[in-house]
Amino acid sequence: MYNTSKLRGRIVEKYLTLSEFAKAINKELRFVSTYLNNQRQLSQKDILDWAAALDISSDEIPLYFFTLEVHETEQ
């Protein structure tokens, strides 16, 4: 599972709500929510679209989209 908290923060910083972000990328809110809740994977195209909409540079993509969730028992 991926930790999506940094990505969520960027979405709120730029669009204030997930709903507004979903509109900006022409996706339904459910699509955005299922990814942020680790219930869906994004295609490479979706990742690039999201990064562009959020002003995330290509070298920052791993920080926002591929940071693994770490649980206390795994530290």
CHARMM internal coordinates of N, CA and C (Angstrom, degrees):
IC EDIT
DIST 1 N 1 CA 1.4501
DIST 1 CA 1 C 1.5319
ANGL 1 N 1 CA 1 C 109.82
DIST 1 C 2 N 1.3212
ANGL 1 CA 1 C 2 N 113.79
DIHE 1 N 1 CA 1 C 2 N 148.92
DIST 2 N 2 CA 1.4531
ANGL 1 C 2 N 2 CA 119.36
DIHE 1 CA 1 C 2 N 2 CA 179.36
DIST 2 CA 2 C 1.5227
ANGL 2 N 2 CA 2 C 111.46
DIHE 1 C 2 N 2 CA 2 C -102.64
DIST 2 C 3 N 1.3161
ANGL 2 CA 2 C 3 N 115.28
DIHE 2 N 2 CA 2 C 3 N 146.26
DIST 3 N 3 CA 1.4549
ANGL 2 C 3 N 3 CA 121.35
DIHE 2 CA 2 C 3 N 3 CA 174.61
DIST 3 CA 3 C 1.5310
ANGL 3 N 3 CA 3 C 106.79
DIHE 2 C 3 N 3 CA 3 C -84.48
DIST 3 C 4 N 1.3188
ANGL 3 CA 3 C 4 N 116.56
DIHE 3 N 3 CA 3 C 4 N 114.66
DIST 4 N 4 CA 1.4641
ANGL 3 C 4 N 4 CA 121.08
DIHE 3 CA 3 C 4 N 4 CA -175.46
DIST 4 CA 4 C 1.5309
ANGL 4 N 4 CA 4 C 112.48
DIHE 3 C 4 N 4 CA 4 C -101.98
DIST 4 C 5 N 1.3153
ANGL 4 CA 4 C 5 N 118.04
DIHE 4 N 4 CA 4 C 5 N 9.94
DIST 5 N 5 CA 1.4664
ANGL 4 C 5 N 5 CA 120.06
DIHE 4 CA 4 C 5 N 5 CA -175.40
DIST 5 CA 5 C 1.5339
ANGL 5 N 5 CA 5 C 112.48
DIHE 4 C 5 N 5 CA 5 C -64.05
DIST 5 C 6 N 1.3155
ANGL 5 CA 5 C 6 N 118.12
DIHE 5 N 5 CA 5 C 6 N -38.68
DIST 6 N 6 CA 1.4681
ANGL 5 C 6 N 6 CA 120.54
DIHE 5 CA 5 C 6 N 6 CA 179.18
DIST 6 CA 6 C 1.5286
ANGL 6 N 6 CA 6 C 109.97
DIHE 5 C 6 N 6 CA 6 C -66.51
DIST 6 C 7 N 1.3167
ANGL 6 CA 6 C 7 N 116.64
DIHE 6 N 6 CA 6 C 7 N -40.13
DIST 7 N 7 CA 1.4606
ANGL 6 C 7 N 7 CA 121.45
DIHE 6 CA 6 C 7 N 7 CA 178.05
DIST 7 CA 7 C 1.5268
ANGL 7 N 7 CA 7 C 110.94
DIHE 6 C 7 N 7 CA 7 C -65.87
DIST 7 C 8 N 1.3256
ANGL 7 CA 7 C 8 N 116.35
DIHE 7 N 7 CA 7 C 8 N -44.02
DIST 8 N 8 CA 1.4730
ANGL 7 C 8 N 8 CA 120.41
DIHE 7 CA 7 C 8 N 8 CA 176.50
DIST 8 CA 8 C 1.5304
ANGL 8 N 8 CA 8 C 110.92
DIHE 7 C 8 N 8 CA 8 C -57.69
DIST 8 C 9 N 1.3227
ANGL 8 CA 8 C 9 N 115.49
DIHE 8 N 8 CA 8 C 9 N -44.18
DIST 9 N 9 CA 1.4607
ANGL 8 C 9 N 9 CA 120.22
DIHE 8 CA 8 C 9 N 9 CA -179.91
DIST 9 CA 9 C 1.5187
ANGL 9 N 9 CA 9 C 111.85
DIHE 8 C 9 N 9 CA 9 C -61.19
DIST 9 C 10 N 1.3277
ANGL 9 CA 9 C 10 N 116.48
DIHE 9 N 9 CA 9 C 10 N -40.91
DIST 10 N 10 CA 1.4594
ANGL 9 C 10 N 10 CA 120.46
DIHE 9 CA 9 C 10 N 10 CA 179.26
DIST 10 CA 10 C 1.5307
ANGL 10 N 10 CA 10 C 110.70
DIHE 9 C 10 N 10 CA 10 C -66.16
DIST 10 C 11 N 1.3335
ANGL 10 CA 10 C 11 N 116.43
DIHE 10 N 10 CA 10 C 11 N -39.53
DIST 11 N 11 CA 1.4701
ANGL 10 C 11 N 11 CA 120.76
DIHE 10 CA 10 C 11 N 11 CA 178.36
DIST 11 CA 11 C 1.5269
ANGL 11 N 11 CA 11 C 109.89
DIHE 10 C 11 N 11 CA 11 C -61.14
DIST 11 C 12 N 1.3177
ANGL 11 CA 11 C 12 N 117.14
DIHE 11 N 11 CA 11 C 12 N -47.21
DIST 12 N 12 CA 1.4678
ANGL 11 C 12 N 12 CA 121.20
DIHE 11 CA 11 C 12 N 12 CA -179.27
DIST 12 CA 12 C 1.5297
ANGL 12 N 12 CA 12 C 110.61
DIHE 11 C 12 N 12 CA 12 C -66.42
DIST 12 C 13 N 1.3154
ANGL 12 CA 12 C 13 N 116.14
DIHE 12 N 12 CA 12 C 13 N -38.61
DIST 13 N 13 CA 1.4678
ANGL 12 C 13 N 13 CA 120.65
DIHE 12 CA 12 C 13 N 13 CA 178.69
DIST 13 CA 13 C 1.5322
ANGL 13 N 13 CA 13 C 110.97
DIHE 12 C 13 N 13 CA 13 C -61.12
DIST 13 C 14 N 1.3279
ANGL 13 CA 13 C 14 N 117.35
DIHE 13 N 13 CA 13 C 14 N -41.81
DIST 14 N 14 CA 1.4610
ANGL 13 C 14 N 14 CA 121.38
DIHE 13 CA 13 C 14 N 14 CA -175.30
DIST 14 CA 14 C 1.5285
ANGL 14 N 14 CA 14 C 114.13
DIHE 13 C 14 N 14 CA 14 C -89.25
DIST 14 C 15 N 1.3451
ANGL 14 CA 14 C 15 N 117.25
DIHE 14 N 14 CA 14 C 15 N -33.85
DIST 15 N 15 CA 1.4689
ANGL 14 C 15 N 15 CA 120.49
DIHE 14 CA 14 C 15 N 15 CA -171.61
DIST 15 CA 15 C 1.5283
ANGL 15 N 15 CA 15 C 114.46
DIHE 14 C 15 N 15 CA 15 C -122.81
DIST 15 C 16 N 1.3030
ANGL 15 CA 15 C 16 N 117.91
DIHE 15 N 15 CA 15 C 16 N -5.43
DIST 16 N 16 CA 1.4652
ANGL 15 C 16 N 16 CA 125.50
DIHE 15 CA 15 C 16 N 16 CA -179.58
DIST 16 CA 16 C 1.5145
ANGL 16 N 16 CA 16 C 114.05
DIHE 15 C 16 N 16 CA 16 C 71.57
DIST 16 C 17 N 1.3352
ANGL 16 CA 16 C 17 N 118.59
DIHE 16 N 16 CA 16 C 17 N -39.56
DIST 17 N 17 CA 1.4689
ANGL 16 C 17 N 17 CA 120.32
DIHE 16 CA 16 C 17 N 17 CA 179.08
DIST 17 CA 17 C 1.5244
ANGL 17 N 17 CA 17 C 110.25
DIHE 16 C 17 N 17 CA 17 C -136.03
DIST 17 C 18 N 1.3262
ANGL 17 CA 17 C 18 N 115.48
DIHE 17 N 17 CA 17 C 18 N 156.36
DIST 18 N 18 CA 1.4613
ANGL 17 C 18 N 18 CA 120.48
DIHE 17 CA 17 C 18 N 18 CA 175.08
DIST 18 CA 18 C 1.5206
ANGL 18 N 18 CA 18 C 110.45
DIHE 17 C 18 N 18 CA 18 C -63.05
DIST 18 C 19 N 1.3055
ANGL 18 CA 18 C 19 N 115.82
DIHE 18 N 18 CA 18 C 19 N -34.40
DIST 19 N 19 CA 1.4643
ANGL 18 C 19 N 19 CA 121.91
DIHE 18 CA 18 C 19 N 19 CA 179.74
DIST 19 CA 19 C 1.5236
ANGL 19 N 19 CA 19 C 111.63
DIHE 18 C 19 N 19 CA 19 C -60.74
DIST 19 C 20 N 1.3183
ANGL 19 CA 19 C 20 N 116.58
DIHE 19 N 19 CA 19 C 20 N -45.96
DIST 20 N 20 CA 1.4616
ANGL 19 C 20 N 20 CA 120.80
DIHE 19 CA 19 C 20 N 20 CA 179.57
DIST 20 CA 20 C 1.5308
ANGL 20 N 20 CA 20 C 110.91
DIHE 19 C 20 N 20 CA 20 C -66.41
DIST 20 C 21 N 1.3124
ANGL 20 CA 20 C 21 N 115.98
DIHE 20 N 20 CA 20 C 21 N -37.79
DIST 21 N 21 CA 1.4581
ANGL 20 C 21 N 21 CA 119.76
DIHE 20 CA 20 C 21 N 21 CA 177.07
DIST 21 CA 21 C 1.5284
ANGL 21 N 21 CA 21 C 110.38
DIHE 20 C 21 N 21 CA 21 C -64.50
DIST 21 C 22 N 1.3226
ANGL 21 CA 21 C 22 N 117.10
DIHE 21 N 21 CA 21 C 22 N -45.10
DIST 22 N 22 CA 1.4662
ANGL 21 C 22 N 22 CA 121.19
DIHE 21 CA 21 C 22 N 22 CA 178.98
DIST 22 CA 22 C 1.5288
ANGL 22 N 22 CA 22 C 110.56
DIHE 21 C 22 N 22 CA 22 C -57.30
DIST 22 C 23 N 1.3159
ANGL 22 CA 22 C 23 N 116.92
DIHE 22 N 22 CA 22 C 23 N -42.94
DIST 23 N 23 CA 1.4697
ANGL 22 C 23 N 23 CA 120.49
DIHE 22 CA 22 C 23 N 23 CA 177.45
DIST 23 CA 23 C 1.5240
ANGL 23 N 23 CA 23 C 110.61
DIHE 22 C 23 N 23 CA 23 C -61.50
DIST 23 C 24 N 1.3177
ANGL 23 CA 23 C 24 N 116.85
DIHE 23 N 23 CA 23 C 24 N -42.51
DIST 24 N 24 CA 1.4632
ANGL 23 C 24 N 24 CA 121.61
DIHE 23 CA 23 C 24 N 24 CA -176.98
DIST 24 CA 24 C 1.5289
ANGL 24 N 24 CA 24 C 112.53
DIHE 23 C 24 N 24 CA 24 C -63.42
DIST 24 C 25 N 1.3304
ANGL 24 CA 24 C 25 N 116.90
DIHE 24 N 24 CA 24 C 25 N -31.18
DIST 25 N 25 CA 1.4644
ANGL 24 C 25 N 25 CA 119.98
DIHE 24 CA 24 C 25 N 25 CA -179.37
DIST 25 CA 25 C 1.5315
ANGL 25 N 25 CA 25 C 111.82
DIHE 24 C 25 N 25 CA 25 C -102.25
DIST 25 C 26 N 1.3186
ANGL 25 CA 25 C 26 N 116.21
DIHE 25 N 25 CA 25 C 26 N 9.05
DIST 26 N 26 CA 1.4758
ANGL 25 C 26 N 26 CA 122.00
DIHE 25 CA 25 C 26 N 26 CA 178.02
DIST 26 CA 26 C 1.5258
ANGL 26 N 26 CA 26 C 113.32
DIHE 25 C 26 N 26 CA 26 C 58.63
DIST 26 C 27 N 1.3190
ANGL 26 CA 26 C 27 N 114.78
DIHE 26 N 26 CA 26 C 27 N 43.32
DIST 27 N 27 CA 1.4746
ANGL 26 C 27 N 27 CA 121.11
DIHE 26 CA 26 C 27 N 27 CA 176.07
DIST 27 CA 27 C 1.5201
ANGL 27 N 27 CA 27 C 107.80
DIHE 26 C 27 N 27 CA 27 C -126.46
DIST 27 C 28 N 1.3123
ANGL 27 CA 27 C 28 N 115.15
DIHE 27 N 27 CA 27 C 28 N 161.10
DIST 28 N 28 CA 1.4605
ANGL 27 C 28 N 28 CA 119.09
DIHE 27 CA 27 C 28 N 28 CA 175.22
DIST 28 CA 28 C 1.5258
ANGL 28 N 28 CA 28 C 109.50
DIHE 27 C 28 N 28 CA 28 C -80.06
DIST 28 C 29 N 1.3236
ANGL 28 CA 28 C 29 N 115.46
DIHE 28 N 28 CA 28 C 29 N 152.07
DIST 29 N 29 CA 1.4628
ANGL 28 C 29 N 29 CA 121.02
DIHE 28 CA 28 C 29 N 29 CA 179.42
DIST 29 CA 29 C 1.5249
ANGL 29 N 29 CA 29 C 110.53
DIHE 28 C 29 N 29 CA 29 C -55.43
DIST 29 C 30 N 1.3054
ANGL 29 CA 29 C 30 N 117.14
DIHE 29 N 29 CA 29 C 30 N -38.97
DIST 30 N 30 CA 1.4708
ANGL 29 C 30 N 30 CA 121.06
DIHE 29 CA 29 C 30 N 30 CA -179.82
DIST 30 CA 30 C 1.5346
ANGL 30 N 30 CA 30 C 111.11
DIHE 29 C 30 N 30 CA 30 C -58.90
DIST 30 C 31 N 1.3272
ANGL 30 CA 30 C 31 N 117.23
DIHE 30 N 30 CA 30 C 31 N -39.33
DIST 31 N 31 CA 1.4656
ANGL 30 C 31 N 31 CA 121.67
DIHE 30 CA 30 C 31 N 31 CA 178.93
DIST 31 CA 31 C 1.5322
ANGL 31 N 31 CA 31 C 109.98
DIHE 30 C 31 N 31 CA 31 C -60.35
DIST 31 C 32 N 1.3229
ANGL 31 CA 31 C 32 N 115.94
DIHE 31 N 31 CA 31 C 32 N -47.93
DIST 32 N 32 CA 1.4633
ANGL 31 C 32 N 32 CA 121.49
DIHE 31 CA 31 C 32 N 32 CA 179.78
DIST 32 CA 32 C 1.5319
ANGL 32 N 32 CA 32 C 110.20
DIHE 31 C 32 N 32 CA 32 C -63.68
DIST 32 C 33 N 1.3049
ANGL 32 CA 32 C 33 N 116.82
DIHE 32 N 32 CA 32 C 33 N -46.87
DIST 33 N 33 CA 1.4681
ANGL 32 C 33 N 33 CA 121.61
DIHE 32 CA 32 C 33 N 33 CA -177.66
DIST 33 CA 33 C 1.5219
ANGL 33 N 33 CA 33 C 112.38
DIHE 32 C 33 N 33 CA 33 C -62.70
DIST 33 C 34 N 1.3382
ANGL 33 CA 33 C 34 N 117.05
DIHE 33 N 33 CA 33 C 34 N -41.40
DIST 34 N 34 CA 1.4683
ANGL 33 C 34 N 34 CA 118.60
DIHE 33 CA 33 C 34 N 34 CA -178.54
DIST 34 CA 34 C 1.5258
ANGL 34 N 34 CA 34 C 111.21
DIHE 33 C 34 N 34 CA 34 C -65.55
DIST 34 C 35 N 1.3385
ANGL 34 CA 34 C 35 N 117.20
DIHE 34 N 34 CA 34 C 35 N -34.15
DIST 35 N 35 CA 1.4641
ANGL 34 C 35 N 35 CA 118.18
DIHE 34 CA 34 C 35 N 35 CA 175.50
DIST 35 CA 35 C 1.5267
ANGL 35 N 35 CA 35 C 110.73
DIHE 34 C 35 N 35 CA 35 C -68.53
DIST 35 C 36 N 1.3150
ANGL 35 CA 35 C 36 N 116.66
DIHE 35 N 35 CA 35 C 36 N -47.44
DIST 36 N 36 CA 1.4665
ANGL 35 C 36 N 36 CA 120.41
DIHE 35 CA 35 C 36 N 36 CA -177.50
DIST 36 CA 36 C 1.5219
ANGL 36 N 36 CA 36 C 112.59
DIHE 35 C 36 N 36 CA 36 C -64.14
DIST 36 C 37 N 1.3283
ANGL 36 CA 36 C 37 N 116.40
DIHE 36 N 36 CA 36 C 37 N -20.88
DIST 37 N 37 CA 1.4735
ANGL 36 C 37 N 37 CA 121.38
DIHE 36 CA 36 C 37 N 37 CA 177.77
DIST 37 CA 37 C 1.5242
ANGL 37 N 37 CA 37 C 111.73
DIHE 36 C 37 N 37 CA 37 C -99.83
DIST 37 C 38 N 1.3402
ANGL 37 CA 37 C 38 N 116.67
DIHE 37 N 37 CA 37 C 38 N 17.36
DIST 38 N 38 CA 1.4656
ANGL 37 C 38 N 38 CA 122.28
DIHE 37 CA 37 C 38 N 38 CA 177.56
DIST 38 CA 38 C 1.5228
ANGL 38 N 38 CA 38 C 113.91
DIHE 37 C 38 N 38 CA 38 C 58.71
DIST 38 C 39 N 1.3161
ANGL 38 CA 38 C 39 N 116.78
DIHE 38 N 38 CA 38 C 39 N 34.82
DIST 39 N 39 CA 1.4618
ANGL 38 C 39 N 39 CA 120.81
DIHE 38 CA 38 C 39 N 39 CA 178.64
DIST 39 CA 39 C 1.5245
ANGL 39 N 39 CA 39 C 111.64
DIHE 38 C 39 N 39 CA 39 C -110.33
DIST 39 C 40 N 1.3165
ANGL 39 CA 39 C 40 N 117.28
DIHE 39 N 39 CA 39 C 40 N 1.90
DIST 40 N 40 CA 1.4622
ANGL 39 C 40 N 40 CA 122.37
DIHE 39 CA 39 C 40 N 40 CA -178.28
DIST 40 CA 40 C 1.5226
ANGL 40 N 40 CA 40 C 107.89
DIHE 39 C 40 N 40 CA 40 C -152.21
DIST 40 C 41 N 1.3111
ANGL 40 CA 40 C 41 N 115.15
DIHE 40 N 40 CA 40 C 41 N 150.24
DIST 41 N 41 CA 1.4576
ANGL 40 C 41 N 41 CA 120.25
DIHE 40 CA 40 C 41 N 41 CA 172.13
DIST 41 CA 41 C 1.5178
ANGL 41 N 41 CA 41 C 108.20
DIHE 40 C 41 N 41 CA 41 C -104.58
DIST 41 C 42 N 1.3055
ANGL 41 CA 41 C 42 N 116.13
DIHE 41 N 41 CA 41 C 42 N 151.51
DIST 42 N 42 CA 1.4567
ANGL 41 C 42 N 42 CA 120.75
DIHE 41 CA 41 C 42 N 42 CA 177.52
DIST 42 CA 42 C 1.5225
ANGL 42 N 42 CA 42 C 109.91
DIHE 41 C 42 N 42 CA 42 C -96.93
DIST 42 C 43 N 1.3189
ANGL 42 CA 42 C 43 N 114.85
DIHE 42 N 42 CA 42 C 43 N 147.28
DIST 43 N 43 CA 1.4574
ANGL 42 C 43 N 43 CA 119.66
DIHE 42 CA 42 C 43 N 43 CA 172.84
DIST 43 CA 43 C 1.5338
ANGL 43 N 43 CA 43 C 108.01
DIHE 42 C 43 N 43 CA 43 C -75.13
DIST 43 C 44 N 1.3075
ANGL 43 CA 43 C 44 N 115.88
DIHE 43 N 43 CA 43 C 44 N 166.27
DIST 44 N 44 CA 1.4631
ANGL 43 C 44 N 44 CA 120.07
DIHE 43 CA 43 C 44 N 44 CA 177.63
DIST 44 CA 44 C 1.5331
ANGL 44 N 44 CA 44 C 109.69
DIHE 43 C 44 N 44 CA 44 C -60.28
DIST 44 C 45 N 1.3270
ANGL 44 CA 44 C 45 N 117.14
DIHE 44 N 44 CA 44 C 45 N -39.88
DIST 45 N 45 CA 1.4644
ANGL 44 C 45 N 45 CA 121.30
DIHE 44 CA 44 C 45 N 45 CA 179.02
DIST 45 CA 45 C 1.5261
ANGL 45 N 45 CA 45 C 110.60
DIHE 44 C 45 N 45 CA 45 C -62.32
DIST 45 C 46 N 1.3387
ANGL 45 CA 45 C 46 N 117.12
DIHE 45 N 45 CA 45 C 46 N -43.90
DIST 46 N 46 CA 1.4668
ANGL 45 C 46 N 46 CA 120.16
DIHE 45 CA 45 C 46 N 46 CA 178.52
DIST 46 CA 46 C 1.5226
ANGL 46 N 46 CA 46 C 110.84
DIHE 45 C 46 N 46 CA 46 C -61.43
DIST 46 C 47 N 1.3118
ANGL 46 CA 46 C 47 N 117.20
DIHE 46 N 46 CA 46 C 47 N -43.42
DIST 47 N 47 CA 1.4703
ANGL 46 C 47 N 47 CA 120.32
DIHE 46 CA 46 C 47 N 47 CA 179.52
DIST 47 CA 47 C 1.5267
ANGL 47 N 47 CA 47 C 110.07
DIHE 46 C 47 N 47 CA 47 C -60.10
DIST 47 C 48 N 1.3134
ANGL 47 CA 47 C 48 N 116.82
DIHE 47 N 47 CA 47 C 48 N -44.76
DIST 48 N 48 CA 1.4659
ANGL 47 C 48 N 48 CA 120.11
DIHE 47 CA 47 C 48 N 48 CA 179.72
DIST 48 CA 48 C 1.5252
ANGL 48 N 48 CA 48 C 111.39
DIHE 47 C 48 N 48 CA 48 C -65.98
DIST 48 C 49 N 1.3407
ANGL 48 CA 48 C 49 N 117.41
DIHE 48 N 48 CA 48 C 49 N -38.54
DIST 49 N 49 CA 1.4687
ANGL 48 C 49 N 49 CA 121.12
DIHE 48 CA 48 C 49 N 49 CA 177.08
DIST 49 CA 49 C 1.5253
ANGL 49 N 49 CA 49 C 111.28
DIHE 48 C 49 N 49 CA 49 C -64.30
DIST 49 C 50 N 1.3270
ANGL 49 CA 49 C 50 N 116.21
DIHE 49 N 49 CA 49 C 50 N -45.51
DIST 50 N 50 CA 1.4633
ANGL 49 C 50 N 50 CA 120.52
DIHE 49 CA 49 C 50 N 50 CA 179.65
DIST 50 CA 50 C 1.5274
ANGL 50 N 50 CA 50 C 109.64
DIHE 49 C 50 N 50 CA 50 C -63.02
DIST 50 C 51 N 1.3221
ANGL 50 CA 50 C 51 N 116.35
DIHE 50 N 50 CA 50 C 51 N -44.99
DIST 51 N 51 CA 1.4694
ANGL 50 C 51 N 51 CA 120.13
DIHE 50 CA 50 C 51 N 51 CA -179.00
DIST 51 CA 51 C 1.5292
ANGL 51 N 51 CA 51 C 110.51
DIHE 50 C 51 N 51 CA 51 C -60.52
DIST 51 C 52 N 1.3166
ANGL 51 CA 51 C 52 N 117.13
DIHE 51 N 51 CA 51 C 52 N -42.62
DIST 52 N 52 CA 1.4696
ANGL 51 C 52 N 52 CA 120.45
DIHE 51 CA 51 C 52 N 52 CA 179.20
DIST 52 CA 52 C 1.5233
ANGL 52 N 52 CA 52 C 110.68
DIHE 51 C 52 N 52 CA 52 C -63.25
DIST 52 C 53 N 1.3223
ANGL 52 CA 52 C 53 N 117.11
DIHE 52 N 52 CA 52 C 53 N -44.50
DIST 53 N 53 CA 1.4643
ANGL 52 C 53 N 53 CA 121.38
DIHE 52 CA 52 C 53 N 53 CA -178.98
DIST 53 CA 53 C 1.5246
ANGL 53 N 53 CA 53 C 111.90
DIHE 52 C 53 N 53 CA 53 C -65.79
DIST 53 C 54 N 1.3270
ANGL 53 CA 53 C 54 N 116.30
DIHE 53 N 53 CA 53 C 54 N -26.64
DIST 54 N 54 CA 1.4650
ANGL 53 C 54 N 54 CA 121.17
DIHE 53 CA 53 C 54 N 54 CA -177.40
DIST 54 CA 54 C 1.5350
ANGL 54 N 54 CA 54 C 113.17
DIHE 53 C 54 N 54 CA 54 C -102.96
DIST 54 C 55 N 1.3133
ANGL 54 CA 54 C 55 N 116.46
DIHE 54 N 54 CA 54 C 55 N 7.56
DIST 55 N 55 CA 1.4765
ANGL 54 C 55 N 55 CA 121.25
DIHE 54 CA 54 C 55 N 55 CA -178.28
DIST 55 CA 55 C 1.5234
ANGL 55 N 55 CA 55 C 112.12
DIHE 54 C 55 N 55 CA 55 C 54.53
DIST 55 C 56 N 1.3190
ANGL 55 CA 55 C 56 N 115.60
DIHE 55 N 55 CA 55 C 56 N 45.67
DIST 56 N 56 CA 1.4642
ANGL 55 C 56 N 56 CA 122.13
DIHE 55 CA 55 C 56 N 56 CA 177.23
DIST 56 CA 56 C 1.5253
ANGL 56 N 56 CA 56 C 106.74
DIHE 55 C 56 N 56 CA 56 C -101.37
DIST 56 C 57 N 1.3103
ANGL 56 CA 56 C 57 N 116.68
DIHE 56 N 56 CA 56 C 57 N 122.94
DIST 57 N 57 CA 1.4657
ANGL 56 C 57 N 57 CA 120.24
DIHE 56 CA 56 C 57 N 57 CA -179.23
DIST 57 CA 57 C 1.5317
ANGL 57 N 57 CA 57 C 110.11
DIHE 56 C 57 N 57 CA 57 C -72.78
DIST 57 C 58 N 1.3165
ANGL 57 CA 57 C 58 N 115.56
DIHE 57 N 57 CA 57 C 58 N 160.35
DIST 58 N 58 CA 1.4658
ANGL 57 C 58 N 58 CA 119.77
DIHE 57 CA 57 C 58 N 58 CA -177.17
DIST 58 CA 58 C 1.5328
ANGL 58 N 58 CA 58 C 112.24
DIHE 57 C 58 N 58 CA 58 C -60.44
DIST 58 C 59 N 1.3247
ANGL 58 CA 58 C 59 N 117.89
DIHE 58 N 58 CA 58 C 59 N -33.22
DIST 59 N 59 CA 1.4633
ANGL 58 C 59 N 59 CA 118.92
DIHE 58 CA 58 C 59 N 59 CA 179.06
DIST 59 CA 59 C 1.5297
ANGL 59 N 59 CA 59 C 112.96
DIHE 58 C 59 N 59 CA 59 C -75.78
DIST 59 C 60 N 1.3381
ANGL 59 CA 59 C 60 N 117.49
DIHE 59 N 59 CA 59 C 60 N -14.39
DIST 60 N 60 CA 1.4729
ANGL 59 C 60 N 60 CA 121.22
DIHE 59 CA 59 C 60 N 60 CA 176.91
DIST 60 CA 60 C 1.5346
ANGL 60 N 60 CA 60 C 112.73
DIHE 59 C 60 N 60 CA 60 C -92.80
DIST 60 C 61 N 1.3095
ANGL 60 CA 60 C 61 N 117.54
DIHE 60 N 60 CA 60 C 61 N -10.58
DIST 61 N 61 CA 1.4715
ANGL 60 C 61 N 61 CA 120.79
DIHE 60 CA 60 C 61 N 61 CA -176.95
DIST 61 CA 61 C 1.5289
ANGL 61 N 61 CA 61 C 112.28
DIHE 60 C 61 N 61 CA 61 C -52.96
DIST 61 C 62 N 1.3295
ANGL 61 CA 61 C 62 N 119.81
DIHE 61 N 61 CA 61 C 62 N -46.36
DIST 62 N 62 CA 1.4712
ANGL 61 C 62 N 62 CA 118.44
DIHE 61 CA 61 C 62 N 62 CA 179.22
DIST 62 CA 62 C 1.5317
ANGL 62 N 62 CA 62 C 113.58
DIHE 61 C 62 N 62 CA 62 C -57.88
DIST 62 C 63 N 1.3257
ANGL 62 CA 62 C 63 N 117.59
DIHE 62 N 62 CA 62 C 63 N -36.09
DIST 63 N 63 CA 1.4698
ANGL 62 C 63 N 63 CA 120.66
DIHE 62 CA 62 C 63 N 63 CA -179.69
DIST 63 CA 63 C 1.5298
ANGL 63 N 63 CA 63 C 112.11
DIHE 62 C 63 N 63 CA 63 C -64.86
DIST 63 C 64 N 1.3112
ANGL 63 CA 63 C 64 N 116.32
DIHE 63 N 63 CA 63 C 64 N -36.15
DIST 64 N 64 CA 1.4617
ANGL 63 C 64 N 64 CA 121.02
DIHE 63 CA 63 C 64 N 64 CA -176.35
DIST 64 CA 64 C 1.5258
ANGL 64 N 64 CA 64 C 113.70
DIHE 63 C 64 N 64 CA 64 C -89.95
DIST 64 C 65 N 1.3398
ANGL 64 CA 64 C 65 N 117.40
DIHE 64 N 64 CA 64 C 65 N -31.46
DIST 65 N 65 CA 1.4600
ANGL 64 C 65 N 65 CA 119.98
DIHE 64 CA 64 C 65 N 65 CA -172.30
DIST 65 CA 65 C 1.5255
ANGL 65 N 65 CA 65 C 114.70
DIHE 64 C 65 N 65 CA 65 C -112.58
DIST 65 C 66 N 1.3262
ANGL 65 CA 65 C 66 N 118.98
DIHE 65 N 65 CA 65 C 66 N -17.30
DIST 66 N 66 CA 1.4619
ANGL 65 C 66 N 66 CA 119.60
DIHE 65 CA 65 C 66 N 66 CA -173.22
DIST 66 CA 66 C 1.5154
ANGL 66 N 66 CA 66 C 114.49
DIHE 65 C 66 N 66 CA 66 C -129.67
DIST 66 C 67 N 1.3225
ANGL 66 CA 66 C 67 N 117.70
DIHE 66 N 66 CA 66 C 67 N 24.89
DIST 67 N 67 CA 1.4600
ANGL 66 C 67 N 67 CA 120.65
DIHE 66 CA 66 C 67 N 67 CA 175.31
DIST 67 CA 67 C 1.5281
ANGL 67 N 67 CA 67 C 107.59
DIHE 66 C 67 N 67 CA 67 C -82.31
DIST 67 C 68 N 1.3136
ANGL 67 CA 67 C 68 N 116.06
DIHE 67 N 67 CA 67 C 68 N 121.90
DIST 68 N 68 CA 1.4586
ANGL 67 C 68 N 68 CA 120.03
DIHE 67 CA 67 C 68 N 68 CA -177.91
DIST 68 CA 68 C 1.5220
ANGL 68 N 68 CA 68 C 111.44
DIHE 67 C 68 N 68 CA 68 C -73.89
DIST 68 C 69 N 1.3164
ANGL 68 CA 68 C 69 N 115.04
DIHE 68 N 68 CA 68 C 69 N 145.89
DIST 69 N 69 CA 1.4594
ANGL 68 C 69 N 69 CA 122.73
DIHE 68 CA 68 C 69 N 69 CA 175.34
DIST 69 CA 69 C 1.5239
ANGL 69 N 69 CA 69 C 107.40
DIHE 68 C 69 N 69 CA 69 C -73.48
DIST 69 C 70 N 1.3190
ANGL 69 CA 69 C 70 N 116.89
DIHE 69 N 69 CA 69 C 70 N 129.37
DIST 70 N 70 CA 1.4586
ANGL 69 C 70 N 70 CA 120.80
DIHE 69 CA 69 C 70 N 70 CA 178.21
DIST 70 CA 70 C 1.5174
ANGL 70 N 70 CA 70 C 108.29
DIHE 69 C 70 N 70 CA 70 C -115.14
DIST 70 C 71 N 1.3144
ANGL 70 CA 70 C 71 N 115.52
DIHE 70 N 70 CA 70 C 71 N 126.79
DIST 71 N 71 CA 1.4629
ANGL 70 C 71 N 71 CA 121.32
DIHE 70 CA 70 C 71 N 71 CA 178.62
DIST 71 CA 71 C 1.5265
ANGL 71 N 71 CA 71 C 108.91
DIHE 70 C 71 N 71 CA 71 C -97.51
DIST 71 C 72 N 1.3013
ANGL 71 CA 71 C 72 N 117.00
DIHE 71 N 71 CA 71 C 72 N 152.75
DIST 72 N 72 CA 1.4674
ANGL 71 C 72 N 72 CA 120.93
DIHE 71 CA 71 C 72 N 72 CA -176.08
DIST 72 CA 72 C 1.5123
ANGL 72 N 72 CA 72 C 112.85
DIHE 71 C 72 N 72 CA 72 C -53.70
DIST 72 C 73 N 1.3241
ANGL 72 CA 72 C 73 N 118.44
DIHE 72 N 72 CA 72 C 73 N -36.58
DIST 73 N 73 CA 1.4678
ANGL 72 C 73 N 73 CA 121.19
DIHE 72 CA 72 C 73 N 73 CA -178.27
DIST 73 CA 73 C 1.5229
ANGL 73 N 73 CA 73 C 111.48
DIHE 72 C 73 N 73 CA 73 C -71.08
DIST 73 C 74 N 1.3401
ANGL 73 CA 73 C 74 N 117.85
DIHE 73 N 73 CA 73 C 74 N -13.65
DIST 74 N 74 CA 1.4584
ANGL 73 C 74 N 74 CA 121.58
DIHE 73 CA 73 C 74 N 74 CA -178.16
DIST 74 CA 74 C 1.5344
ANGL 74 N 74 CA 74 C 112.35
DIHE 73 C 74 N 74 CA 74 C -96.15
DIST 74 C 75 N 1.2912
ANGL 74 CA 74 C 75 N 118.62
DIHE 74 N 74 CA 74 C 75 N -6.20
DIST 75 N 75 CA 1.4683
ANGL 74 C 75 N 75 CA 121.02
DIHE 74 CA 74 C 75 N 75 CA -175.76
DIST 75 CA 75 C 1.4995
ANGL 75 N 75 CA 75 C 112.62
DIHE 74 C 75 N 75 CA 75 C -73.23
END
COOR INIT
IC SEED 1 N 1 CA 1 C
IC BUILD
